[in-house]
Amino acid sequence: MNADPAELAKFSDLAHRWWDPNGEFRPLHEINPLRLEWIERHAPLSGRRVVDVGCGGGILTEAMAGRGADVVGIDLSQKALRVAELHLHESGRRVRYEAIAVEALAAREPDSFDVVTCMELLEHVPDPSSIVAACARLARPGAPVFFSTINRNPKSYLFAVLGAEYLLRLLPRGTHDYQRFIKPSELSRWCREAGLYVEEVLGMTYNPIRKRYRLERDCDVNYLLRCRREP
């Protein structure tokens, strides 16, 4: 299984806080509107079959369902999925959650999804290239695939680890392992090897004074990558 038990345990221990907008997952709540608008700008979601890989407690998953998509959310954290399912009773959104590895789902349901999203997951797994390849197999020919992760360089260590976890305390300490950060060139190569062609690489920045996130060209720290499966 392409998962780190320590990483799974870390997020499982926090699962009950997933939907607290002022808790440990506050940054995910704050960036979610940006992610959602970016995805829908390039792939209108209404009526589409979507898979959210590494869905956690379902913040993005439910938001895409709210735009009319038929969404499957997958994760390997049973606790996070239970929290996600409980939240569905409040929201009434159309989502199906399943505890399954993306590689296993790709073997079971290849070429099945109109949109594939994999956000903030790649930097937490032992073999991110395997995740990318599985996402490509899940997508229908010509379908878009969306990733987001963290660049690997001195600036990203300063901002994403020291700044976010220790100085600003936006995230719990130990959330990220710098050695697992991924350069855009590496992610782009994995995409090409999986039969995906890259259409856009976009940065996500945080202004600590205004406490606002923005999408822009600066990919030094957080970035999003949009690609498409070859027809």
N, C-alpha and C positions, 0 to 999 in steps of 0.2 A: 504494500500500500504506500502510495506517494504522500506520506504525511509524517510529521515530526510529533511524537507523543507529547513532548514538552510544550510545543506550540498549541496543540489541541487542548491540553490541560489548562494552559494559561487563559485561553479564551473561554473555555467551558466554565472556569471559576468566576468569570465576570458576566456570564450569560444573562443572569437575572437583571443586569443593569442595561441591557441592550437598548431598550426603548426609553430610557431616561435621558432626555435631551440635555440635561446638565451633569450627566455622569461621565464615566470613563469613555463612552462612545460619542461624546458631544461632537468631536470633529466630523464623524460620519454623518451626523444629522445636519451639520452646517454645510458640508460639501455636497450633500445629496441633491439639492435643487440644481446645482451646477452640472453634476454628472448626468442627471435625468434630462435636462434641456439639451446637453451636448449629444446624448444618445438619440433623442427624438429628432433633433435637427437633421441627423443623417439617416435615421431609420424610423419613420412614423410607426408608433407602436400599436395603434388600434387594430385589432383583428389579427395581430401577429403572434406566432408561437415563439416564446422566448425562454431561454434557459439562463439562470443566474448562477454561475459557478462560484462556490465559496460564499454562499448567501448569508451566512451567519444568522443573525436574528431577523433578517428580512427587510431591512430599511429600504434598500434599493428595489428589492423584489416587489414589495407592496406598492411602491411608487410607480413602477412600470405597469403593474396590474391596474392601478388607478387611471392610467392612460388608455386602458382598454385592451391590454395585451393578455394573452393566456400564458401565464408564467409558471415554469417549474424552477424551484429553488433547491439546489443541492449543497450539502455540506457534510463533513464527517464528525462534527460536534453534535452529539445527540441532545445535549442540554440547550445549545443555541437553537436547534430546530424545534424543541419543545416550546421555547419562549416564542419563536416565530409563529408556531401553530396557535398558541394561546392568544397572540395578538390578533390573529385572523378573526377570532370571535368578536373582537371589538370593531375591526375595520370592515369586515364582510367582503374583503377583496377576493378575487378569484385566483388563488395560488395553490399549487400542489408542492409540498415539501417532501424531500426524500433524502435519507442518509445513504449516500452512495458516492464512490469515487468517480471523478469525471472520466477517467479512463474506462471504468466499467460501464458508465452510461453511454459513452461513445461506442463501445462494442455492442451494446444492446440496441441503441437508437441512432445509428449513423445517418447523416444527411437529413436530419429531422427538424431543425430549428431555423426560423427566419432571422433570428437575432441571437447572438451569444454574447454574454457579458461576463467578465472575470475581473473584478475590481478589488485591489488591495489584498490579493491572495498570493501572487507569485513570490513575493519576498518572504513568505512564511513556510515554503515547502522545500524538501530536499532536492527535487528535480523539476524546476519550473519549465524546462523545455518539454517535458512530458505533458504538463498541463496544457501548454500551447498547442501541441500536436493533437491532443484530445479535443480541445475546443474547435480546432479546424475540422475534425471528423464529425462533430456534432452539427456543424453549419451546413445548410443546403448550399449547393453550388451557386455562387454569386452573392451569398448572404454576408452581412457585415459581422465582424467580431470586434469587441471592444475590450481593451485591457487598461488597467492603471496600476502603477507601482512606483518605486523610488529609485532614483539614479544613484550611482556609486561614485563618489568623489569626495574630496575634503569638505566642500560646501554642504553636501547632503548630510555628512556626519555632523557638522556643526549645527545645521538647522533641524534635521529630522530626529536626531538623537539628543544631542546636548540641549538644543533650544526647546524642542517640543516636549521632551520627557523630563528634563531637569530644571530648565530656567522658567519656561512658561507653564509647564505642567499641563499641557494640552492632552497628553497621553500618559498612562502609567509607565513607570520606569521598567525597562526591559521589554517594552512592546516590540522593538525592532532590533535586529542583529545586523550591524553594518556590513558584515561579510556576505550577507545574502541580498544586498541591494543589487540592482540590475541596470546596467547601462542601456540606453536606447539602442545602441548598435547591436548589443547582444540579443535583446528582445526582437529587434527587426530581423536578425539572422534566423532565429528560431521560427519566426513567422514564415519567412521565405522557405525554409526547409520543410515546413508543414503544409505548403501549398497556399499560403496566404500572401497577398501583396499589400504592402503598407501604403495607406492613403494619407495619413496625418499623424504627426506627433505634436502634442500640445502640452504646455506646462500648466501646473496649478500652483499658485503662490499664495502666501498668507501675509497679511499686513498686521503685525501685532498691535499697532497703535489704533487702527480702525477696527481691528478684530474681524477682518473680512477676507474671504478667499476669492481669488480671481483666476480665470483661465487666460493665459497669455503665452508668448513664445518662449519664455524662460523655462527650460526643462532641466535646470541644474539639480532640482530636488525632486518634487513630485511631478509626475507626468502621466499623460494618457496617450494611448496609441490606438488608432483606428485602422483596421485592415479589412480585407474582403477575401472570402474564399474564391479561388479561381473557378470560373464557370465550368 
